[in-house]
Every structure is written in structure tokens, then in C-alpha cells.
Amino acid sequence: MRAFLCNGDRRLSVTVQPNVARSFVARRARQHTRTFAPGRSGLLGIFLVMQIVPYFMTGFESVAKGSEEAKSGFDPRNFTTAIYASLVAGFLFYVLIVAVVTYVYPWQEIVSGHVRTEVAFERTFGSHAIAQLILFGAFLSLLKIFNGNFVAATRMLYAIGRRDLVHPSLGRVHHVFGTPVVAIGLMAALTVAAAMFGDAILVPITEVGSLAVGIGWLSACAAYLARRDASEPAVMASVGAAVSVAIVLMKVVPAVPGSFTAAEWTAFAAWSGLGLIFWLARPRSALP
């Protein structure tokens, strides 16, 4: 299934990319005469976007979460290549989408009229087929991303359940299919429940997700620095820890623009409470 989605998305990209190139040729630079909204600081806008970048750039860590399922004889050095490739692909994707949409259609009208991406292309080229093609591409990419995140999340729950960091039932494996059946069931239930909230939950999830990513990155960097040998480099881990601390402070310090509101703190407390319940349910033998 994952291979089908990836191949289908790749074939669709071959079809869409000529339209992207055509949009850059067809439109004039008059739509870039005003980069930022009048009366708004461009630096403030960049700063606010930086706060949610960690959430939207997640995915590269899925390589490590699924590493145990690599085929026999897989070169471990390819894990590093896959991680860097996913980071580059994510960066190029977001930059390209923002650049193309704002180039083919005035961004002022996109914001004021709540114009969707496919509508902007349809109005620009006068073709409903282009809009449908972009919608299909977005749907296919959504399925691919959902599938990848679902696999990574269930494997992470399986791993911490196997280590008795939470209730050991999460580490249970199906006797026939060899899959973490309890972890898959839990993630499926949480996914269905979250979908019931609609787009009202998107902003809290994005904001809390950015904080969670910062905490996760900080934990990984701190663990490496604490356990590394003297001969192992520490520069990248130190930089990562500093960036992670900055991400966390941007979300929790009230004086910082874009920091948590009551809705984000509520979502954070609920998510942390659920994690605390699973942690307290771990076996007594795992208690310190």
C-alpha cells in the first residue's frame, strides 16, 4: 500500500510539475510588488512561521522509528541518507507550494477571500481540470503522509511498551501478522476521535505539536551529549539543543508573539495527562 501511494504520488508529480513551470512563465512579477501586508512587520511574520516549522518538518524521525523493519542486509548508512533526503524534500515542497501559489494569484486576494490553492490555479488558467488534478494530488499525498505517520507512531508506542516505559500491552505483537496490534488499535481510536473535531483542532494540534517536537529534539540532543564518548563530536548536538530550547521558549513564554493561548494550553494538558496515565500504568518492576 505504501509503495502504491508513493508511486502514484510520483506519477502525479510528473503531471503537475509542468503546470508549476508554466505558472512561473505565465504570470508577471506585479503580484510581488508588496511582499508583506501593510502595517505589519515582515520580521514578525517570519518569526511566527518559524514557530510552527518544527511541526510541519516532522517525518524524518520516522526513518529511525521504522528502522527495525528494514530488509536484511540493509546498509545502516542509508538511514542517514534517508533522513537528510526527507528534510530536503520537505523544505523544497513547502517553499515551492508557497512560491507557486502566490505567483499565480495575488496573495492579498488569497488571504482576504480565503481562496484555496486549487481555486487559485483554476482562476488563473481557466481550467477546472487543473483544480481537480491538484485536489487529487493533495488527497493522495494526505493518504501517503497519514500512512507513514501511522506506521511510525504505532512502532514508537510498541517500542516504549516493550521497554515497560508505559503499560506493556502496547508492546504486544499479533501472533499471526507480527504487528503491534494494541498500539495500532489505540492510534486508530485516537485518529478517529481527533477527526470528529474537524478543522477546529488543527491550530491547537499544530501549536502543541511544535512544542512537543522541540521537547523531543532537546531530549535526543541532551541524551547524546550526556552519553557520548569524548572522541565523538558534540557540535551538532549542542546546536540542536540550543535551537530546541529556543523553540520551547517561543511557545511557553507569554510575552512572545505566537505563544500558547488558553486553547493550546488545554490541548497540551489533555495530551500530557493521557501520557501520564500510560506512564503510571507501567509495571511495578519498572518503577525506580
Stockholm file with secondary structure:
# STOCKHOLM 1.0

chainA/1-288         MRAFLCNGDRRLSVTVQPNVARSFVARRARQHTRTFAPGRSGLLGIFLVMQIVPYFMTGFESVAKGSEEAKSGFDPRNFTTAIYASLVAGFLFYVLIVAVVTYVYPWQEIVSGHVRTEVAFERTFGSHAIAQLILFGAFLSLLKIFNGNFVAATRMLYAIGRRDLVHPSLGRVHHVFGTPVVAIGLMAALTVAAAMFGDAILVPITEVGSLAVGIGWLSACAAYLARRDASEPAVMASVGAAVSVAIVLMKVVPAVPGSFTAAEWTAFAAWSGLGLIFWLARPRSALP
#=GR chainA/1-288 SS CHHHHHHHHHHHHHHHHHHHHHHHHHSCGGGGSCCSCTTSCHHHHHHHHHHHHHHHTTTTTHHHHTGGGSCTTCCTHHHHHHHHHHHHHHHHHHHHHHHHHHHHSCHHHHHHTTCCHHHHHHHHHTCHHHHHHHHHHHHHHHHHHHHHHHHHHHHHHHHHHHTTSSCGGGGCCCTTTCSCHHHHHHHHHHHHHHHTTGGGGHHHHHHHHHHHHHHHHHHHHHHHHHHCCTTSCCHHHHHHHHHHHHHHHHHHCTTSTTCCCHHHHHHHHHHHHHHHHHHHTSCGGGCC
#=GC SS_cons         CHHHHHHHHHHHHHHHHHHHHHHHHHSCGGGGSCCSCTTSCHHHHHHHHHHHHHHHTTTTTHHHHTGGGSCTTCCTHHHHHHHHHHHHHHHHHHHHHHHHHHHHSCHHHHHHTTCCHHHHHHHHHTCHHHHHHHHHHHHHHHHHHHHHHHHHHHHHHHHHHHTTSSCGGGGCCCTTTCSCHHHHHHHHHHHHHHHTTGGGGHHHHHHHHHHHHHHHHHHHHHHHHHHCCTTSCCHHHHHHHHHHHHHHHHHHCTTSTTCCCHHHHHHHHHHHHHHHHHHHTSCGGGCC
//
